[in-house]
């Protein structure tokens, strides 16, 4: 039983670690998207200030071009993290299923032990009742 308890603790630790990883990736994606939206607003403000909305125009603001590049990089990074997030979620699901299997095995063992204990107790009670019955007859 000791090794099963250790295995359960290990599986719970793995589930917690995968949950933390999923949460961390989700936070990073949200932060990247927030930063991209902030850059989008800055680009629009810069375009309005300059009066030029065409990035191909020779007088298009340099800051707006740099902000567009940074925004695209952030979006690309968020998309790549989306793939990692799916992998992390799959790993979390897998480790959760493994934990449930181990817990189910532990529950079955405990049920078997309780059933065996009840059978022993019932056998003892039956033998006591038999002894009383014999002594009452005699």
C-alpha positions, -999 to +999 in steps of 0.1 A: +000+000+000+029+024+008+041+023-028+005+029-041+003+060-019+036+072-032+024+066-068-008+085-061+011+114-047+034+114-078+005+113-102-012+142-083+021+162-085+022+155-123-014+167-127-006+199-107+025+206-128+006+202-160-021+225-147+005+251-138+020+248-173-014+252-190-022+282-168+012+298-175+008+294-213-027+308-212-014+338-193+014+343-218-010+342-247-034+366-230-005+390-223+008+388-259-026+395-272-031+425-249+003+439-260-007+434-296-040+452-291-021+481-274+003+483-303-027+483-327-041+513-309-007+530-310-004+523-348-038+539-353-029+569-333+003+574-352-014+570-385-040+596-375-013+619-363+006+616-396-025+615-418-011+586-437-026+551-435-007+533-463+024+515-450+038+517-485+037+554-486+072+570-485+062+593-455+046+565-435+057+569-398+087+548-389+073+542-355+041+528-370+061+504-392+081+492-362+050+488-341+033+468-369+063+444-371+063+440-333+025+434-333+029+407-360+057+391-340+035+390-309+006+375-328+029+349-343+043+341-309+008+338-295-002+314-323+029+292-316+020+292-279-015+281-290+001+249-303+020+244-271-011+250-251-029+222-270+000+199-262+000+209-226-037+204-223-034+169-238-006+161-214-028+174-185-057+152-197-034+122-199-019+126-165-053+132-150-065+099-165-035+081-152-042+095-117-078+083-119-067+048-129-043+046-099-070+060-076-095+034-089-070+006-083-065+019-048-102+020-042-106-016-054-078-028-031-094-010-002-128-025-010-112-060-012-096-055+021-128-043+037-147-072+022-121-097+036-122-080+070-160-082+070-158-119+061-133-126+089-155-107+114-186-126+102-167-159+105-157-151+140-193-141+149-206-173+133-181-194+154-191-176+186-228-181+178-221-218+171-203-222+205-232-205+223-257-227+205-237-259+215-234-247+251-271-239+252-280-274+239-257-292+264 
